[in-house]
Amino acid sequence: MDEILSYAPTMPRTDKWGNEIKYQRERPEFTISSAGQNKKLGTDDDMKAILKVPPSE
């Protein structure tokens, strides 16, 4: 996570319920996720976004 936040130090580190926001980078994807309102990972209220990173030329 430190590597990712070094590019954008103002990115939030917690969601609105106080859960840690997880930033993961696994080429070719970049995933942002949190446990959501019930504070439990793996449930229907989890927040998750997956971004596809285009290959470098």
C-alpha positions in Angstrom: 0.0 0.0 0.0 2.8 2.4 0.8 4.0 2.2 -2.9 0.6 3.1 -4.2 0.0 5.9 -1.7 3.4 7.4 -2.6 1.9 8.3 -6.0 -1.2 9.9 -4.4 -0.6 10.7 -0.7 -4.0 12.4 -0.4 -5.9 9.2 -1.1 -8.2 8.2 1.8 -7.0 5.5 4.1 -10.4 4.7 5.7 -14.0 4.6 4.4 -16.9 6.5 6.0 -17.4 3.7 8.6 -13.7 3.8 9.7 -12.6 0.6 7.9 -9.2 0.5 6.3 -9.3 1.0 2.5 -7.2 -1.6 0.9 -5.2 -0.7 -2.2 -3.8 -3.6 -4.2 -1.8 -3.6 -7.4 -1.5 -6.8 -9.3 -0.8 -6.2 -13.0 -2.8 -5.6 -15.0 -5.3 -4.7 -12.3 -5.5 -2.1 -9.5 -8.1 -3.0 -6.7 -9.6 -0.6 -4.1 -11.7 -2.3 -1.4 -13.2 -1.9 2.1 -15.4 -4.0 4.4 -18.4 -1.6 4.2 -20.9 -0.6 6.8 -21.0 -4.0 8.6 -17.2 -4.0 9.0 -16.9 -7.6 7.7 -15.0 -8.6 4.6 -16.6 -11.0 2.2 -20.2 -9.8 2.6 -22.7 -8.1 0.3 -22.0 -4.6 1.5 -18.3 -4.7 0.8 -17.1 -1.8 -1.4 -14.8 -2.9 -4.3 -13.5 -1.3 -7.5 -11.2 -3.0 -10.0 -9.4 -0.9 -12.6 -7.6 -2.4 -15.6 -4.2 -0.8 -16.2 -3.2 -0.7 -19.9 0.1 -2.2 -20.6 3.1 0.2 -20.8 4.5 0.8 -24.3 
